[in-house]
């Protein structure tokens, strides 16, 4: 069964990436809070750091 892919807004991605960069919570804690996979958070964090 093919499901539709989840789409995340740029604002949400940036918010999650900033939380990961701050380091107050682990990737697993952030993932549980927002319903996103920890690997995805790591990718968004990496992208955010490259853009600086």
mmCIF entry with sequence, helices, sheets and N, C-alpha, C, O atoms, coordinates in Angstrom:
data_MODEL
# 
_entry.id   MODEL 
# 
_entity.id                         1 
_entity.type                       polymer 
_entity.pdbx_number_of_molecules   1 
# 
_entity_poly.entity_id                      1 
_entity_poly.type                           'polypeptide(L)' 
_entity_poly.nstd_linkage                   no 
_entity_poly.nstd_monomer                   no 
_entity_poly.pdbx_seq_one_letter_code       
;(UNK)(UNK)(UNK)(UNK)(UNK)(UNK)(UNK)(UNK)(UNK)(UNK)(UNK)(UNK)(UNK)(UNK)(UNK)(UNK)
(UNK)(UNK)(UNK)(UNK)(UNK)(UNK)(UNK)(UNK)(UNK)(UNK)(UNK)(UNK)(UNK)(UNK)(UNK)(UNK)
(UNK)(UNK)(UNK)(UNK)(UNK)(UNK)(UNK)(UNK)(UNK)(UNK)(UNK)(UNK)(UNK)(UNK)(UNK)(UNK)
(UNK)(UNK)(UNK)(UNK)
;
_entity_poly.pdbx_seq_one_letter_code_can   XXXXXXXXXXXXXXXXXXXXXXXXXXXXXXXXXXXXXXXXXXXXXXXXXXXX 
_entity_poly.pdbx_strand_id                 A 
# 
loop_
_entity_poly_seq.entity_id 
_entity_poly_seq.num 
_entity_poly_seq.mon_id 
_entity_poly_seq.hetero 
1 1  UNK n 
1 2  UNK n 
1 3  UNK n 
1 4  UNK n 
1 5  UNK n 
1 6  UNK n 
1 7  UNK n 
1 8  UNK n 
1 9  UNK n 
1 10 UNK n 
1 11 UNK n 
1 12 UNK n 
1 13 UNK n 
1 14 UNK n 
1 15 UNK n 
1 16 UNK n 
1 17 UNK n 
1 18 UNK n 
1 19 UNK n 
1 20 UNK n 
1 21 UNK n 
1 22 UNK n 
1 23 UNK n 
1 24 UNK n 
1 25 UNK n 
1 26 UNK n 
1 27 UNK n 
1 28 UNK n 
1 29 UNK n 
1 30 UNK n 
1 31 UNK n 
1 32 UNK n 
1 33 UNK n 
1 34 UNK n 
1 35 UNK n 
1 36 UNK n 
1 37 UNK n 
1 38 UNK n 
1 39 UNK n 
1 40 UNK n 
1 41 UNK n 
1 42 UNK n 
1 43 UNK n 
1 44 UNK n 
1 45 UNK n 
1 46 UNK n 
1 47 UNK n 
1 48 UNK n 
1 49 UNK n 
1 50 UNK n 
1 51 UNK n 
1 52 UNK n 
# 
_struct_asym.id          A 
_struct_asym.entity_id   1 
# 
loop_
_struct_conf.conf_type_id 
_struct_conf.id 
_struct_conf.pdbx_PDB_helix_id 
_struct_conf.beg_label_comp_id 
_struct_conf.beg_label_asym_id 
_struct_conf.beg_label_seq_id 
_struct_conf.pdbx_beg_PDB_ins_code 
_struct_conf.end_label_comp_id 
_struct_conf.end_label_asym_id 
_struct_conf.end_label_seq_id 
_struct_conf.pdbx_end_PDB_ins_code 
_struct_conf.beg_auth_comp_id 
_struct_conf.beg_auth_asym_id 
_struct_conf.beg_auth_seq_id 
_struct_conf.end_auth_comp_id 
_struct_conf.end_auth_asym_id 
_struct_conf.end_auth_seq_id 
_struct_conf.pdbx_PDB_helix_class 
_struct_conf.details 
_struct_conf.pdbx_PDB_helix_length 
HELX_P HELX_P1 AA1 UNK A 10 ? UNK A 22 ? UNK A 10 UNK A 22 1 ? 13 
HELX_P HELX_P2 AA2 UNK A 27 ? UNK A 34 ? UNK A 27 UNK A 34 1 ? 8  
HELX_P HELX_P3 AA3 UNK A 38 ? UNK A 51 ? UNK A 38 UNK A 51 1 ? 14 
# 
_struct_conf_type.id          HELX_P 
_struct_conf_type.criteria    ? 
_struct_conf_type.reference   ? 
# 
loop_
_atom_site.group_PDB 
_atom_site.id 
_atom_site.type_symbol 
_atom_site.label_atom_id 
_atom_site.label_alt_id 
_atom_site.label_comp_id 
_atom_site.label_asym_id 
_atom_site.label_entity_id 
_atom_site.label_seq_id 
_atom_site.pdbx_PDB_ins_code 
_atom_site.Cartn_x 
_atom_site.Cartn_y 
_atom_site.Cartn_z 
_atom_site.occupancy 
_atom_site.B_iso_or_equiv 
_atom_site.pdbx_formal_charge 
_atom_site.auth_seq_id 
_atom_site.auth_comp_id 
_atom_site.auth_asym_id 
_atom_site.auth_atom_id 
_atom_site.pdbx_PDB_model_num 
ATOM 1   N N  . UNK A 1 1  ? 0.842  -1.175 0.000  1.00 0.00 ? 1  UNK A N  1 
ATOM 2   C CA . UNK A 1 1  ? 0.000  0.000  0.000  1.00 0.00 ? 1  UNK A CA 1 
ATOM 3   C C  . UNK A 1 1  ? 0.889  1.241  0.000  1.00 0.00 ? 1  UNK A C  1 
ATOM 4   O O  . UNK A 1 1  ? 1.732  1.421  0.879  1.00 0.00 ? 1  UNK A O  1 
ATOM 5   N N  . UNK A 1 2  ? 0.689  2.062  -0.971 1.00 0.00 ? 2  UNK A N  1 
ATOM 6   C CA . UNK A 1 2  ? 1.492  3.272  -1.080 1.00 0.00 ? 2  UNK A CA 1 
ATOM 7   C C  . UNK A 1 2  ? 0.773  4.423  -0.391 1.00 0.00 ? 2  UNK A C  1 
ATOM 8   O O  . UNK A 1 2  ? -0.340 4.791  -0.768 1.00 0.00 ? 2  UNK A O  1 
ATOM 9   N N  . UNK A 1 3  ? 1.414  4.979  0.610  1.00 0.00 ? 3  UNK A N  1 
ATOM 10  C CA . UNK A 1 3  ? 0.842  6.121  1.324  1.00 0.00 ? 3  UNK A CA 1 
ATOM 11  C C  . UNK A 1 3  ? 1.455  7.405  0.813  1.00 0.00 ? 3  UNK A C  1 
ATOM 12  O O  . UNK A 1 3  ? 2.482  7.390  0.135  1.00 0.00 ? 3  UNK A O  1 
ATOM 13  N N  . UNK A 1 4  ? 0.827  8.502  1.137  1.00 0.00 ? 4  UNK A N  1 
ATOM 14  C CA . UNK A 1 4  ? 1.385  9.784  0.725  1.00 0.00 ? 4  UNK A CA 1 
ATOM 15  C C  . UNK A 1 4  ? 2.500  10.184 1.687  1.00 0.00 ? 4  UNK A C  1 
ATOM 16  O O  . UNK A 1 4  ? 2.457  9.855  2.873  1.00 0.00 ? 4  UNK A O  1 
ATOM 17  N N  . UNK A 1 5  ? 3.486  10.890 1.170  1.00 0.00 ? 5  UNK A N  1 
ATOM 18  C CA . UNK A 1 5  ? 4.620  11.309 1.976  1.00 0.00 ? 5  UNK A CA 1 
ATOM 19  C C  . UNK A 1 5  ? 4.235  12.486 2.852  1.00 0.00 ? 5  UNK A C  1 
ATOM 20  O O  . UNK A 1 5  ? 3.423  13.332 2.478  1.00 0.00 ? 5  UNK A O  1 
ATOM 21  N N  . UNK A 1 6  ? 4.843  12.515 4.031  1.00 0.00 ? 6  UNK A N  1 
ATOM 22  C CA . UNK A 1 6  ? 4.618  13.654 4.914  1.00 0.00 ? 6  UNK A CA 1 
ATOM 23  C C  . UNK A 1 6  ? 5.393  14.843 4.385  1.00 0.00 ? 6  UNK A C  1 
ATOM 24  O O  . UNK A 1 6  ? 6.519  14.699 3.908  1.00 0.00 ? 6  UNK A O  1 
ATOM 25  N N  . UNK A 1 7  ? 4.799  15.999 4.467  1.00 0.00 ? 7  UNK A N  1 
ATOM 26  C CA . UNK A 1 7  ? 5.456  17.238 4.056  1.00 0.00 ? 7  UNK A CA 1 
ATOM 27  C C  . UNK A 1 7  ? 5.585  18.126 5.285  1.00 0.00 ? 7  UNK A C  1 
ATOM 28  O O  . UNK A 1 7  ? 4.623  18.327 6.026  1.00 0.00 ? 7  UNK A O  1 
ATOM 29  N N  . UNK A 1 8  ? 6.775  18.649 5.487  1.00 0.00 ? 8  UNK A N  1 
ATOM 30  C CA . UNK A 1 8  ? 7.030  19.520 6.626  1.00 0.00 ? 8  UNK A CA 1 
ATOM 31  C C  . UNK A 1 8  ? 7.322  20.927 6.119  1.00 0.00 ? 8  UNK A C  1 
ATOM 32  O O  . UNK A 1 8  ? 8.056  21.099 5.146  1.00 0.00 ? 8  UNK A O  1 
ATOM 33  N N  . UNK A 1 9  ? 6.758  21.917 6.765  1.00 0.00 ? 9  UNK A N  1 
ATOM 34  C CA . UNK A 1 9  ? 6.971  23.300 6.348  1.00 0.00 ? 9  UNK A CA 1 
ATOM 35  C C  . UNK A 1 9  ? 8.403  23.723 6.677  1.00 0.00 ? 9  UNK A C  1 
ATOM 36  O O  . UNK A 1 9  ? 9.057  23.143 7.545  1.00 0.00 ? 9  UNK A O  1 
ATOM 37  N N  . UNK A 1 10 ? 8.864  24.729 5.975  1.00 0.00 ? 10 UNK A N  1 
ATOM 38  C CA . UNK A 1 10 ? 10.212 25.256 6.213  1.00 0.00 ? 10 UNK A CA 1 
ATOM 39  C C  . UNK A 1 10 ? 10.346 25.782 7.636  1.00 0.00 ? 10 UNK A C  1 
ATOM 40  O O  . UNK A 1 10 ? 11.390 25.633 8.271  1.00 0.00 ? 10 UNK A O  1 
ATOM 41  N N  . UNK A 1 11 ? 9.281  26.397 8.122  1.00 0.00 ? 11 UNK A N  1 
ATOM 42  C CA . UNK A 1 11 ? 9.308  26.942 9.483  1.00 0.00 ? 11 UNK A CA 1 
ATOM 43  C C  . UNK A 1 11 ? 9.494  25.837 10.521 1.00 0.00 ? 11 UNK A C  1 
ATOM 44  O O  . UNK A 1 11 ? 10.269 25.985 11.466 1.00 0.00 ? 11 UNK A O  1 
ATOM 45  N N  . UNK A 1 12 ? 8.780  24.735 10.336 1.00 0.00 ? 12 UNK A N  1 
ATOM 46  C CA . UNK A 1 12 ? 8.893  23.625 11.284 1.00 0.00 ? 12 UNK A CA 1 
ATOM 47  C C  . UNK A 1 12 ? 10.283 23.010 11.216 1.00 0.00 ? 12 UNK A C  1 
ATOM 48  O O  . UNK A 1 12 ? 10.875 22.696 12.249 1.00 0.00 ? 12 UNK A O  1 
ATOM 49  N N  . UNK A 1 13 ? 10.807 22.837 10.007 1.00 0.00 ? 13 UNK A N  1 
ATOM 50  C CA . UNK A 1 13 ? 12.153 22.282 9.849  1.00 0.00 ? 13 UNK A CA 1 
ATOM 51  C C  . UNK A 1 13 ? 13.180 23.155 10.558 1.00 0.00 ? 13 UNK A C  1 
ATOM 52  O O  . UNK A 1 13 ? 14.059 22.648 11.254 1.00 0.00 ? 13 UNK A O  1 
ATOM 53  N N  . UNK A 1 14 ? 13.065 24.469 10.379 1.00 0.00 ? 14 UNK A N  1 
ATOM 54  C CA . UNK A 1 14 ? 14.008 25.397 11.003 1.00 0.00 ? 14 UNK A CA 1 
ATOM 55  C C  . UNK A 1 14 ? 13.884 25.346 12.525 1.00 0.00 ? 14 UNK A C  1 
ATOM 56  O O  . UNK A 1 14 ? 14.890 25.355 13.235 1.00 0.00 ? 14 UNK A O  1 
ATOM 57  N N  . UNK A 1 15 ? 12.667 25.294 13.014 1.00 0.00 ? 15 UNK A N  1 
ATOM 58  C CA . UNK A 1 15 ? 12.432 25.241 14.463 1.00 0.00 ? 15 UNK A CA 1 
ATOM 59  C C  . UNK A 1 15 ? 13.057 23.984 15.065 1.00 0.00 ? 15 UNK A C  1 
ATOM 60  O O  . UNK A 1 15 ? 13.714 24.045 16.104 1.00 0.00 ? 15 UNK A O  1 
ATOM 61  N N  . UNK A 1 16 ? 12.849 22.852 14.405 1.00 0.00 ? 16 UNK A N  1 
ATOM 62  C CA . UNK A 1 16 ? 13.389 21.586 14.895 1.00 0.00 ? 16 UNK A CA 1 
ATOM 63  C C  . UNK A 1 16 ? 14.916 21.593 14.808 1.00 0.00 ? 16 UNK A C  1 
ATOM 64  O O  . UNK A 1 16 ? 15.594 21.140 15.730 1.00 0.00 ? 16 UNK A O  1 
ATOM 65  N N  . UNK A 1 17 ? 15.456 22.107 13.698 1.00 0.00 ? 17 UNK A N  1 
ATOM 66  C CA . UNK A 1 17 ? 16.911 22.161 13.532 1.00 0.00 ? 17 UNK A CA 1 
ATOM 67  C C  . UNK A 1 17 ? 17.547 23.041 14.616 1.00 0.00 ? 17 UNK A C  1 
ATOM 68  O O  . UNK A 1 17 ? 18.596 22.697 15.160 1.00 0.00 ? 17 UNK A O  1 
ATOM 69  N N  . UNK A 1 18 ? 16.915 24.165 14.922 1.00 0.00 ? 18 UNK A N  1 
ATOM 70  C CA . UNK A 1 18 ? 17.455 25.044 15.965 1.00 0.00 ? 18 UNK A CA 1 
ATOM 71  C C  . UNK A 1 18 ? 17.449 24.373 17.329 1.00 0.00 ? 18 UNK A C  1 
ATOM 72  O O  . UNK A 1 18 ? 18.388 24.532 18.108 1.00 0.00 ? 18 UNK A O  1 
ATOM 73  N N  . UNK A 1 19 ? 16.397 23.626 17.616 1.00 0.00 ? 19 UNK A N  1 
ATOM 74  C CA . UNK A 1 19 ? 16.358 22.895 18.887 1.00 0.00 ? 19 UNK A CA 1 
ATOM 75  C C  . UNK A 1 19 ? 17.495 21.894 18.954 1.00 0.00 ? 19 UNK A C  1 
ATOM 76  O O  . UNK A 1 19 ? 18.127 21.731 19.998 1.00 0.00 ? 19 UNK A O  1 
ATOM 77  N N  . UNK A 1 20 ? 17.755 21.222 17.837 1.00 0.00 ? 20 UNK A N  1 
ATOM 78  C CA . UNK A 1 20 ? 18.834 20.238 17.797 1.00 0.00 ? 20 UNK A CA 1 
ATOM 79  C C  . UNK A 1 20 ? 20.198 20.906 17.947 1.00 0.00 ? 20 UNK A C  1 
ATOM 80  O O  . UNK A 1 20 ? 21.086 20.372 18.612 1.00 0.00 ? 20 UNK A O  1 
ATOM 81  N N  . UNK A 1 21 ? 20.362 22.072 17.330 1.00 0.00 ? 21 UNK A N  1 
ATOM 82  C CA . UNK A 1 21 ? 21.632 22.798 17.413 1.00 0.00 ? 21 UNK A CA 1 
ATOM 83  C C  . UNK A 1 21 ? 21.880 23.286 18.843 1.00 0.00 ? 21 UNK A C  1 
ATOM 84  O O  . UNK A 1 21 ? 23.006 23.234 19.335 1.00 0.00 ? 21 UNK A O  1 
ATOM 85  N N  . UNK A 1 22 ? 20.833 23.755 19.497 1.00 0.00 ? 22 UNK A N  1 
ATOM 86  C CA . UNK A 1 22 ? 20.980 24.240 20.883 1.00 0.00 ? 22 UNK A CA 1 
ATOM 87  C C  . UNK A 1 22 ? 21.471 23.144 21.811 1.00 0.00 ? 22 UNK A C  1 
ATOM 88  O O  . UNK A 1 22 ? 22.257 23.408 22.721 1.00 0.00 ? 22 UNK A O  1 
ATOM 89  N N  . UNK A 1 23 ? 21.020 21.920 21.594 1.00 0.00 ? 23 UNK A N  1 
ATOM 90  C CA . UNK A 1 23 ? 21.497 20.794 22.385 1.00 0.00 ? 23 UNK A CA 1 
ATOM 91  C C  . UNK A 1 23 ? 20.863 20.633 23.746 1.00 0.00 ? 23 UNK A C  1 
ATOM 92  O O  . UNK A 1 23 ? 21.377 19.883 24.576 1.00 0.00 ? 23 UNK A O  1 
ATOM 93  N N  . UNK A 1 24 ? 19.746 21.325 24.004 1.00 0.00 ? 24 UNK A N  1 
ATOM 94  C CA . UNK A 1 24 ? 19.077 21.175 25.296 1.00 0.00 ? 24 UNK A CA 1 
ATOM 95  C C  . UNK A 1 24 ? 18.358 19.834 25.406 1.00 0.00 ? 24 UNK A C  1 
ATOM 96  O O  . UNK A 1 24 ? 18.156 19.320 26.506 1.00 0.00 ? 24 UNK A O  1 
ATOM 97  N N  . UNK A 1 25 ? 17.972 19.272 24.261 1.00 0.00 ? 25 UNK A N  1 
ATOM 98  C CA . UNK A 1 25 ? 17.286 17.982 24.224 1.00 0.00 ? 25 UNK A CA 1 
ATOM 99  C C  . UNK A 1 25 ? 18.044 17.068 23.275 1.00 0.00 ? 25 UNK A C  1 
ATOM 100 O O  . UNK A 1 25 ? 18.750 17.530 22.379 1.00 0.00 ? 25 UNK A O  1 
ATOM 101 N N  . UNK A 1 26 ? 17.890 15.769 23.482 1.00 0.00 ? 26 UNK A N  1 
ATOM 102 C CA . UNK A 1 26 ? 18.493 14.817 22.554 1.00 0.00 ? 26 UNK A CA 1 
ATOM 103 C C  . UNK A 1 26 ? 17.639 14.730 21.294 1.00 0.00 ? 26 UNK A C  1 
ATOM 104 O O  . UNK A 1 26 ? 16.487 15.164 21.275 1.00 0.00 ? 26 UNK A O  1 
ATOM 105 N N  . UNK A 1 27 ? 18.219 14.168 20.257 1.00 0.00 ? 27 UNK A N  1 
ATOM 106 C CA . UNK A 1 27 ? 17.483 13.996 18.997 1.00 0.00 ? 27 UNK A CA 1 
ATOM 107 C C  . UNK A 1 27 ? 16.262 13.113 19.225 1.00 0.00 ? 27 UNK A C  1 
ATOM 108 O O  . UNK A 1 27 ? 15.212 13.340 18.625 1.00 0.00 ? 27 UNK A O  1 
ATOM 109 N N  . UNK A 1 28 ? 16.393 12.118 20.079 1.00 0.00 ? 28 UNK A N  1 
ATOM 110 C CA . UNK A 1 28 ? 15.260 11.232 20.352 1.00 0.00 ? 28 UNK A CA 1 
ATOM 111 C C  . UNK A 1 28 ? 14.132 11.965 21.074 1.00 0.00 ? 28 UNK A C  1 
ATOM 112 O O  . UNK A 1 28 ? 12.959 11.702 20.810 1.00 0.00 ? 28 UNK A O  1 
ATOM 113 N N  . UNK A 1 29 ? 14.466 12.861 21.963 1.00 0.00 ? 29 UNK A N  1 
ATOM 114 C CA . UNK A 1 29 ? 13.437 13.641 22.668 1.00 0.00 ? 29 UNK A CA 1 
ATOM 115 C C  . UNK A 1 29 ? 12.709 14.571 21.694 1.00 0.00 ? 29 UNK A C  1 
ATOM 116 O O  . UNK A 1 29 ? 11.485 14.695 21.735 1.00 0.00 ? 29 UNK A O  1 
ATOM 117 N N  . UNK A 1 30 ? 13.476 15.216 20.826 1.00 0.00 ? 30 UNK A N  1 
ATOM 118 C CA . UNK A 1 30 ? 12.868 16.105 19.831 1.00 0.00 ? 30 UNK A CA 1 
ATOM 119 C C  . UNK A 1 30 ? 12.004 15.296 18.873 1.00 0.00 ? 30 UNK A C  1 
ATOM 120 O O  . UNK A 1 30 ? 10.907 15.722 18.510 1.00 0.00 ? 30 UNK A O  1 
ATOM 121 N N  . UNK A 1 31 ? 12.492 14.140 18.467 1.00 0.00 ? 31 UNK A N  1 
ATOM 122 C CA . UNK A 1 31 ? 11.749 13.282 17.542 1.00 0.00 ? 31 UNK A CA 1 
ATOM 123 C C  . UNK A 1 31 ? 10.415 12.853 18.141 1.00 0.00 ? 31 UNK A C  1 
ATOM 124 O O  . UNK A 1 31 ? 9.394  12.851 17.453 1.00 0.00 ? 31 UNK A O  1 
ATOM 125 N N  . UNK A 1 32 ? 10.422 12.496 19.402 1.00 0.00 ? 32 UNK A N  1 
ATOM 126 C CA . UNK A 1 32 ? 9.189  12.085 20.067 1.00 0.00 ? 32 UNK A CA 1 
ATOM 127 C C  . UNK A 1 32 ? 8.209  13.246 20.176 1.00 0.00 ? 32 UNK A C  1 
ATOM 128 O O  . UNK A 1 32 ? 7.000  13.056 20.048 1.00 0.00 ? 32 UNK A O  1 
ATOM 129 N N  . UNK A 1 33 ? 8.722  14.433 20.410 1.00 0.00 ? 33 UNK A N  1 
ATOM 130 C CA . UNK A 1 33 ? 7.875  15.619 20.571 1.00 0.00 ? 33 UNK A CA 1 
ATOM 131 C C  . UNK A 1 33 ? 7.179  16.004 19.264 1.00 0.00 ? 33 UNK A C  1 
ATOM 132 O O  . UNK A 1 33 ? 6.003  16.367 19.264 1.00 0.00 ? 33 UNK A O  1 
ATOM 133 N N  . UNK A 1 34 ? 7.910  15.920 18.156 1.00 0.00 ? 34 UNK A N  1 
ATOM 134 C CA . UNK A 1 34 ? 7.372  16.385 16.882 1.00 0.00 ? 34 UNK A CA 1 
ATOM 135 C C  . UNK A 1 34 ? 6.922  15.254 15.945 1.00 0.00 ? 34 UNK A C  1 
ATOM 136 O O  . UNK A 1 34 ? 6.343  15.526 14.893 1.00 0.00 ? 34 UNK A O  1 
ATOM 137 N N  . UNK A 1 35 ? 7.175  14.011 16.307 1.00 0.00 ? 35 UNK A N  1 
ATOM 138 C CA . UNK A 1 35 ? 6.776  12.898 15.456 1.00 0.00 ? 35 UNK A CA 1 
ATOM 139 C C  . UNK A 1 35 ? 7.615  12.776 14.195 1.00 0.00 ? 35 UNK A C  1 
ATOM 140 O O  . UNK A 1 35 ? 7.106  12.426 13.130 1.00 0.00 ? 35 UNK A O  1 
ATOM 141 N N  . UNK A 1 36 ? 8.910  13.067 14.325 1.00 0.00 ? 36 UNK A N  1 
ATOM 142 C CA . UNK A 1 36 ? 9.841  13.021 13.204 1.00 0.00 ? 36 UNK A CA 1 
ATOM 143 C C  . UNK A 1 36 ? 10.940 12.025 13.560 1.00 0.00 ? 36 UNK A C  1 
ATOM 144 O O  . UNK A 1 36 ? 11.272 11.866 14.735 1.00 0.00 ? 36 UNK A O  1 
ATOM 145 N N  . UNK A 1 37 ? 11.503 11.358 12.564 1.00 0.00 ? 37 UNK A N  1 
ATOM 146 C CA . UNK A 1 37 ? 12.570 10.394 12.820 1.00 0.00 ? 37 UNK A CA 1 
ATOM 147 C C  . UNK A 1 37 ? 13.857 11.124 13.204 1.00 0.00 ? 37 UNK A C  1 
ATOM 148 O O  . UNK A 1 37 ? 14.161 12.171 12.632 1.00 0.00 ? 37 UNK A O  1 
ATOM 149 N N  . UNK A 1 38 ? 14.616 10.589 14.161 1.00 0.00 ? 38 UNK A N  1 
ATOM 150 C CA . UNK A 1 38 ? 15.856 11.238 14.589 1.00 0.00 ? 38 UNK A CA 1 
ATOM 151 C C  . UNK A 1 38 ? 16.859 11.462 13.448 1.00 0.00 ? 38 UNK A C  1 
ATOM 152 O O  . UNK A 1 38 ? 17.593 12.450 13.459 1.00 0.00 ? 38 UNK A O  1 
ATOM 153 N N  . UNK A 1 39 ? 16.895 10.564 12.479 1.00 0.00 ? 39 UNK A N  1 
ATOM 154 C CA . UNK A 1 39 ? 17.789 10.735 11.341 1.00 0.00 ? 39 UNK A CA 1 
ATOM 155 C C  . UNK A 1 39 ? 17.410 11.966 10.537 1.00 0.00 ? 39 UNK A C  1 
ATOM 156 O O  . UNK A 1 39 ? 18.279 12.690 10.053 1.00 0.00 ? 39 UNK A O  1 
ATOM 157 N N  . UNK A 1 40 ? 16.114 12.203 10.395 1.00 0.00 ? 40 UNK A N  1 
ATOM 158 C CA . UNK A 1 40 ? 15.641 13.385 9.675  1.00 0.00 ? 40 UNK A CA 1 
ATOM 159 C C  . UNK A 1 40 ? 16.065 14.654 10.401 1.00 0.00 ? 40 UNK A C  1 
ATOM 160 O O  . UNK A 1 40 ? 16.438 15.639 9.764  1.00 0.00 ? 40 UNK A O  1 
ATOM 161 N N  . UNK A 1 41 ? 16.010 14.638 11.711 1.00 0.00 ? 41 UNK A N  1 
ATOM 162 C CA . UNK A 1 41 ? 16.435 15.790 12.503 1.00 0.00 ? 41 UNK A CA 1 
ATOM 163 C C  . UNK A 1 41 ? 17.916 16.063 12.271 1.00 0.00 ? 41 UNK A C  1 
ATOM 164 O O  . UNK A 1 41 ? 18.323 17.215 12.126 1.00 0.00 ? 41 UNK A O  1 
ATOM 165 N N  . UNK A 1 42 ? 18.720 15.007 12.236 1.00 0.00 ? 42 UNK A N  1 
ATOM 166 C CA . UNK A 1 42 ? 20.154 15.169 11.996 1.00 0.00 ? 42 UNK A CA 1 
ATOM 167 C C  . UNK A 1 42 ? 20.410 15.782 10.619 1.00 0.00 ? 42 UNK A C  1 
ATOM 168 O O  . UNK A 1 42 ? 21.305 16.614 10.468 1.00 0.00 ? 42 UNK A O  1 
ATOM 169 N N  . UNK A 1 43 ? 19.637 15.379 9.622  1.00 0.00 ? 43 UNK A N  1 
ATOM 170 C CA . UNK A 1 43 ? 19.799 15.937 8.274  1.00 0.00 ? 43 UNK A CA 1 
ATOM 171 C C  . UNK A 1 43 ? 19.436 17.410 8.251  1.00 0.00 ? 43 UNK A C  1 
ATOM 172 O O  . UNK A 1 43 ? 20.158 18.213 7.659  1.00 0.00 ? 43 UNK A O  1 
ATOM 173 N N  . UNK A 1 44 ? 18.333 17.780 8.885  1.00 0.00 ? 44 UNK A N  1 
ATOM 174 C CA . UNK A 1 44 ? 17.916 19.183 8.923  1.00 0.00 ? 44 UNK A CA 1 
ATOM 175 C C  . UNK A 1 44 ? 18.937 20.025 9.684  1.00 0.00 ? 44 UNK A C  1 
ATOM 176 O O  . UNK A 1 44 ? 19.229 21.155 9.294  1.00 0.00 ? 44 UNK A O  1 
ATOM 177 N N  . UNK A 1 45 ? 19.477 19.474 10.765 1.00 0.00 ? 45 UNK A N  1 
ATOM 178 C CA . UNK A 1 45 ? 20.491 20.186 11.545 1.00 0.00 ? 45 UNK A CA 1 
ATOM 179 C C  . UNK A 1 45 ? 21.731 20.430 10.686 1.00 0.00 ? 45 UNK A C  1 
ATOM 180 O O  . UNK A 1 45 ? 22.280 21.532 10.680 1.00 0.00 ? 45 UNK A O  1 
ATOM 181 N N  . UNK A 1 46 ? 22.167 19.406 9.966  1.00 0.00 ? 46 UNK A N  1 
ATOM 182 C CA . UNK A 1 46 ? 23.341 19.523 9.102  1.00 0.00 ? 46 UNK A CA 1 
ATOM 183 C C  . UNK A 1 46 ? 23.109 20.574 8.024  1.00 0.00 ? 46 UNK A C  1 
ATOM 184 O O  . UNK A 1 46 ? 23.997 21.380 7.742  1.00 0.00 ? 46 UNK A O  1 
ATOM 185 N N  . UNK A 1 47 ? 21.932 20.573 7.422  1.00 0.00 ? 47 UNK A N  1 
ATOM 186 C CA . UNK A 1 47 ? 21.603 21.554 6.389  1.00 0.00 ? 47 UNK A CA 1 
ATOM 187 C C  . UNK A 1 47 ? 21.608 22.971 6.958  1.00 0.00 ? 47 UNK A C  1 
ATOM 188 O O  . UNK A 1 47 ? 22.084 23.902 6.308  1.00 0.00 ? 47 UNK A O  1 
ATOM 189 N N  . UNK A 1 48 ? 21.085 23.130 8.158  1.00 0.00 ? 48 UNK A N  1 
ATOM 190 C CA . UNK A 1 48 ? 21.035 24.445 8.789  1.00 0.00 ? 48 UNK A CA 1 
ATOM 191 C C  . UNK A 1 48 ? 22.437 24.964 9.098  1.00 0.00 ? 48 UNK A C  1 
ATOM 192 O O  . UNK A 1 48 ? 22.700 26.158 8.952  1.00 0.00 ? 48 UNK A O  1 
ATOM 193 N N  . UNK A 1 49 ? 23.330 24.088 9.517  1.00 0.00 ? 49 UNK A N  1 
ATOM 194 C CA . UNK A 1 49 ? 24.686 24.495 9.849  1.00 0.00 ? 49 UNK A CA 1 
ATOM 195 C C  . UNK A 1 49 ? 25.476 24.863 8.588  1.00 0.00 ? 49 UNK A C  1 
ATOM 196 O O  . UNK A 1 49 ? 26.337 25.741 8.639  1.00 0.00 ? 49 UNK A O  1 
ATOM 197 N N  . UNK A 1 50 ? 25.197 24.210 7.473  1.00 0.00 ? 50 UNK A N  1 
ATOM 198 C CA . UNK A 1 50 ? 25.880 24.498 6.212  1.00 0.00 ? 50 UNK A CA 1 
ATOM 199 C C  . UNK A 1 50 ? 25.447 25.852 5.682  1.00 0.00 ? 50 UNK A C  1 
ATOM 200 O O  . UNK A 1 50 ? 26.250 26.560 5.076  1.00 0.00 ? 50 UNK A O  1 
ATOM 201 N N  . UNK A 1 51 ? 24.188 26.229 5.899  1.00 0.00 ? 51 UNK A N  1 
ATOM 202 C CA . UNK A 1 51 ? 23.658 27.483 5.381  1.00 0.00 ? 51 UNK A CA 1 
ATOM 203 C C  . UNK A 1 51 ? 24.212 28.713 6.086  1.00 0.00 ? 51 UNK A C  1 
ATOM 204 O O  . UNK A 1 51 ? 24.116 29.823 5.562  1.00 0.00 ? 51 UNK A O  1 
ATOM 205 N N  . UNK A 1 52 ? 24.786 28.530 7.257  1.00 0.00 ? 52 UNK A N  1 
ATOM 206 C CA . UNK A 1 52 ? 25.276 29.684 8.015  1.00 0.00 ? 52 UNK A CA 1 
ATOM 207 C C  . UNK A 1 52 ? 26.498 30.293 7.390  1.00 0.00 ? 52 UNK A C  1 
ATOM 208 O O  . UNK A 1 52 ? 27.033 31.274 7.908  1.00 0.00 ? 52 UNK A O  1 
# 
